[in-house]
Amino acid sequence: MNSIFRFYFSILIIGLIAGLVGVFLTYLLHHIQHLAFSYGMNGVEMSFREGVEQSSYQQRMIALTLAGLIGGLGWHALHRYGKLVSIKQALDNPQQGTPFFSTFSHALLQIITVGLGSPLGREVAPREMSVAFASLWLKKIRLTVEDAKLLLACASGAGLTAVYNVPFAATIFILETMWLAFSKRALAAALLCVSTATLLARYFLGDLVQYATLPKAEINQSALSFSLILGVLIGILANLFQASTKSFPVFKRTDKRLILLSVIAFAIIGLISLYQPDILGNGKAGNQLVFHMMLSGQESLQLFVLKWLTVLLALAAGAYGGLITPSMMLGSTIAYYLAFVWNCYFPAVSLETIAIVGACAFLGVSLKMPLTAVIFSLELTRGSADLLMPLVLATTTATISNKCYQYWQTAK
C-alpha cells in the first residue's frame, strides 16, 4: 500500500469514525438532558431551553449538584491515576497522539456534565474522542510525522462538524486553528474528512440547523456603522473574558479539595438557575432568546453577566468543556443590549441581526479564529450573504481592538 493511498484511506476512516462519534455523543447528551430535567419523555418535542424552563427548582438543584459531584470525582481521578494530553499537545507529538482510555473518559465526562447543565460547551468532547480514535489508528498504520499530524488535525475538525453540522466552518477551523497553514494537500484532506463525517452524521441526525427559522437579516447603513463600533467594544470585552479565566482552577487538579469545590460551585450555578434558567447548558439557550428577540435589553444584560459568572464558577472548580457556544452567547447578549442603547440615539438597527454579529465577533476574538467564526456563524444560522459584511466588519475591528488592548496592557 503506497503512502498516498494509505494517508487518504486513513482520512476517510477517521471521517467515518468522527461522524459516528458525533452521533453517539449527540444522542447521549440529549438522553441525559431529558432525564435530568424531565422533558421530551412523552414524545412532546421541545428544546433544552424550554425543558429547563419548565423543570422544577428541585430538579435543577439536583442536576447541577450531581454534575459537580460527577465532574469533581471524575476529573480528579483522571488527573490522579490517568494521563490527559490536549489536542494541541498531541499535534506536537502526532505519532504518540492521545491516550485512548483517558481521553475517551474525559470526553464522556464533558458530555455528562453539560447534559446535567454545566455552562460550558460540548464541542471539545467529540473533537477529543475523534482524535483519540485517530491516535489509536496511527498505532496500527504507518504514516509520516507530517501525515500523522494532519490526520489528527482533520479528526479534530471532523468531530466539530459531526455535532454542529458545519462542514465549511470545520474545514476552515482545521486549516486556521489546527494545521495553522493553507495548502492544497491540507485542504483536500480536511474536505474529505469533514465531508465524510458530515454525511454520516446527517444520515442519523438529519440536516440540522442549530438556529433555525431566524428572521431575514436586515442590513442598513446604521447596522454597518454600529458593527464597526461594536467590534471595538467586543475586542476589549473578549480580552477581559480571557484574562478572567486564566487563574483557574483554584487548586491543582490532583488536589482533593477540588472535588468539594466542584460540588459547591455547581450548586451555586444551580441556585443562579432558579432565577435565570437560561444560563444552563452550553449557551444555545441564550442565543435562541436574542436571535428571536425574546428578551428586553435589561434582561439580555443580566443574562450576559450571569453567563460570564457561571462559566467562571465552572472553570474555577476544574470543570472541562468548550467555549465556542458560551463565547457566542456572551457576544450575542451584550451586542443585543448595546443595540437597544444605539437605537435610542441613532437610526434603528435590527436587534436579532446585531446579536448574530456580536456572537461572531466575540467567538472569533476569544478563540483566535476569526475566519472560522464568520463561516461558523453563517452555517449555524443558514444566514443570507447579506450578513457577511457586518460579520466581517465587526470581527475585523474586534481583532484589531483586541490586539491593541493586549499591546497596551503589556506596555503598562
Residue pairs with C-beta under 8 A, 6 or more apart in sequence:
1 9
3 143
3 144
3 147
6 141
6 142
6 143
7 143
7 147
7 150
7 151
7 189
8 189
8 192
10 137
10 141
10 143
10 147
10 151
11 151
11 154
11 189
11 192
11 193
12 192
12 193
12 196
13 137
14 130
14 133
14 134
14 137
14 151
14 154
14 155
14 158
14 193
15 154
15 158
15 192
15 193
15 194
15 195
15 196
15 197
15 200
16 196
16 197
16 200
17 130
17 133
17 134
17 137
17 155
18 126
18 130
18 133
18 155
18 158
18 159
18 161
18 162
18 193
18 196
18 197
19 158
19 162
19 196
19 197
19 198
19 199
19 200
19 201
20 200
21 126
21 129
21 130
21 133
21 159
21 162
22 126
22 159
22 161
22 162
22 163
22 197
22 201
22 205
23 162
23 200
23 201
23 204
23 205
25 107
25 111
25 122
25 125
25 126
25 129
25 163
26 163
26 201
26 205
28 108
28 111
28 115
29 111
29 114
29 115
29 122
30 40
30 115
31 115
32 111
32 112
32 115
32 116
33 39
33 48
33 51
33 115
33 281
34 40
34 41
34 51
36 59
36 63
36 66
36 115
36 116
36 117
37 48
37 51
37 52
37 54
37 55
37 59
37 60
37 63
37 117
38 51
38 55
38 59
39 46
39 50
39 51
39 54
39 55
40 46
40 51
46 54
47 284
47 285
47 288
48 281
48 284
48 285
49 277
49 278
49 281
49 284
49 285
49 288
49 289
52 60
52 117
52 273
52 277
52 278
52 280
52 281
52 285
53 277
53 278
55 277
57 274
60 117
60 270
60 273
60 274
60 277
60 280
61 267
61 270
61 271
61 274
63 116
63 117
63 270
64 116
64 117
64 266
64 267
64 269
64 270
64 273
64 280
65 263
65 266
65 267
65 270
66 116
67 112
67 113
67 116
67 117
67 118
67 266
68 262
68 263
68 264
68 265
68 266
68 267
68 317
69 259
69 262
69 263
69 266
70 109
70 112
70 113
70 116
71 109
71 112
71 113
71 118
71 262
71 266
71 317
71 318
71 319
71 320
72 258
72 259
72 260
72 261
72 262
72 263
72 317
72 318
73 259
74 105
74 109
75 106
75 109
75 253
75 258
75 262
75 318
75 319
75 320
76 253
76 254
76 256
76 258
76 259
76 318
78 84
78 102
78 105
78 106
78 109
79 253
79 254
80 254
82 99
82 101
82 102
82 105
83 99
83 102
84 99
84 102
84 103
84 106
85 96
85 97
85 98
85 99
85 102
85 103
87 98
87 127
87 128
87 131
87 152
87 156
87 178
90 96
90 97
90 98
90 131
90 135
90 152
91 149
91 152
91 153
91 178
94 138
94 145
94 148
94 149
94 151
94 152
95 138
95 143
95 145
95 148
96 135
97 131
97 132
97 134
97 135
97 136
97 138
97 139
97 148
97 152
98 128
98 131
98 132
98 135
99 132
99 135
100 132
100 133
100 135
100 136
103 128
103 129
103 131
103 132
103 135
104 129
104 132
106 128
106 320
107 124
107 125
107 126
107 128
107 129
107 132
108 125
109 320
110 120
110 122
110 124
110 125
110 128
110 320
110 321
110 322
111 122
111 125
113 120
113 319
113 321
114 120
114 121
114 122
114 125
114 281
114 282
114 321
117 269
117 270
117 273
117 280
117 281
118 266
118 269
118 280
118 281
118 314
118 319
118 321
119 269
119 279
119 280
119 281
119 282
119 283
119 307
119 310
119 311
119 313
119 314
119 326
120 282
120 311
120 314
120 315
120 319
120 320
120 321
120 322
120 323
120 326
121 282
121 283
121 321
121 322
121 323
121 324
121 325
121 326
122 163
122 282
122 321
122 322
122 325
123 159
123 160
123 163
123 164
123 282
123 322
123 324
123 325
124 320
124 321
124 322
125 321
125 322
126 159
126 160
126 162
126 163
127 155
127 156
127 157
127 159
127 160
128 159
129 159
130 155
130 156
130 158
130 159
130 162
130 197
131 152
131 155
131 156
131 159
133 155
134 151
134 152
134 154
134 155
135 152
137 151
138 148
138 151
138 152
143 151
149 179
150 179
150 185
150 186
150 189
151 189
152 178
153 174
153 178
153 179
153 186
153 190
154 174
154 178
154 189
154 190
154 192
154 193
154 194
155 193
156 173
156 174
156 178
157 170
157 171
157 173
157 174
157 178
157 190
157 193
157 194
158 170
158 193
158 194
158 196
158 197
159 197
160 166
160 169
160 170
160 173
161 167
161 169
161 170
161 194
161 197
161 198
161 201
162 197
162 198
162 200
162 201
163 201
164 170
164 210
164 376
164 379
164 380
165 198
165 201
165 202
165 205
165 207
165 208
165 209
165 210
165 379
166 375
166 376
166 379
166 380
167 194
167 195
167 198
167 379
168 375
168 379
169 372
169 375
169 376
169 378
169 379
170 190
170 194
170 197
170 198
171 187
171 190
171 191
171 194
172 371
172 372
172 375
173 369
173 372
173 376
174 186
174 190
174 193
174 194
175 181
175 182
175 186
175 187
175 190
176 369
176 371
176 372
177 367
177 368
177 369
177 372
179 186
179 190
202 208
209 380
209 381
209 382
210 284
210 380
210 381
211 284
211 287
211 288
211 291
211 380
211 381
212 382
214 291
214 292
214 352
214 356
214 381
214 382
214 383
215 292
215 350
215 352
216 384
217 350
217 353
217 356
217 383
217 384
217 386
217 387
218 349
218 350
218 353
219 350
219 353
219 386
219 387
219 389
219 390
220 347
220 349
221 347
222 342
222 346
222 347
222 348
222 349
223 349
223 350
223 353
223 354
223 390
224 389
224 390
224 393
225 346
226 339
226 342
226 346
226 349
226 354
227 354
227 357
227 389
227 390
227 391
227 393
227 394
227 397
228 393
228 394
228 397
229 397
230 335
230 338
230 354
230 357
230 358
230 361
230 394
230 397
230 398
231 361
231 393
231 394
231 395
231 396
231 397
231 398
231 399
231 400
231 401
232 397
232 398
232 401
233 334
233 338
233 401
234 331
234 334
234 335
234 358
234 361
234 362
234 365
234 394
234 398
234 401
235 361
235 365
235 397
235 398
235 399
235 400
235 401
235 402
235 403
235 404
235 405
236 401
236 402
236 405
237 330
237 334
237 362
238 327
238 331
238 361
238 362
238 365
238 366
238 398
238 402
239 365
239 402
239 405
239 406
239 409
241 308
241 327
241 330
241 362
241 366
242 366
244 308
244 312
245 311
245 312
245 315
248 312
248 315
248 316
248 318
249 258
249 261
249 315
249 316
249 317
249 318
250 258
250 261
250 316
250 317
250 318
251 257
251 258
251 261
251 318
252 258
253 318
258 317
258 318
261 316
261 317
261 318
262 317
262 318
262 319
264 317
265 313
265 314
265 316
265 317
265 319
266 313
266 314
266 317
266 319
268 313
269 279
269 280
269 310
269 313
269 314
272 279
272 306
272 309
272 310
273 279
273 280
276 302
276 303
276 306
277 285
278 285
278 286
278 289
278 303
279 286
279 303
279 306
279 307
279 310
282 321
282 322
282 324
282 325
282 326
283 307
283 325
283 326
283 327
283 328
283 329
283 330
284 325
284 329
285 329
286 303
286 307
286 329
286 332
286 333
287 325
287 328
287 329
287 332
287 355
287 359
288 294
289 295
289 300
289 303
290 300
290 332
290 333
290 336
290 351
290 352
290 355
291 332
291 352
291 355
291 356
291 381
292 352
293 351
293 352
295 303
295 336
296 340
297 336
297 337
297 339
297 340
297 341
298 337
300 333
300 334
300 336
300 337
300 340
301 333
301 334
301 337
303 329
303 333
304 330
304 333
304 334
304 337
307 326
307 329
307 330
307 333
308 330
311 323
311 326
314 321
323 366
323 367
324 363
324 367
324 376
327 359
327 362
327 363
327 366
327 367
328 359
328 360
328 362
328 363
328 377
329 359
330 362
330 366
331 358
331 359
331 360
331 361
331 362
331 363
332 355
332 356
332 358
332 359
332 362
333 355
333 358
334 358
334 362
335 354
335 355
335 357
335 358
335 359
335 361
335 362
336 351
336 354
336 355
336 358
338 354
338 358
339 349
339 351
339 354
339 355
340 351
342 349
343 349
343 351
353 387
353 390
354 390
356 377
356 381
356 383
356 387
356 391
357 387
357 390
357 391
357 394
358 394
359 377
360 373
360 374
360 376
360 377
360 391
360 394
360 395
361 373
361 391
361 394
361 395
361 397
361 398
362 398
363 369
363 373
363 376
363 377
364 370
364 371
364 372
364 373
364 374
364 395
364 398
364 399
365 395
365 398
365 399
365 402
367 373
370 395
370 396
370 398
370 399
373 395
374 388
374 391
374 392
374 395
377 383
377 387
377 391
378 387
378 388
378 391
381 387
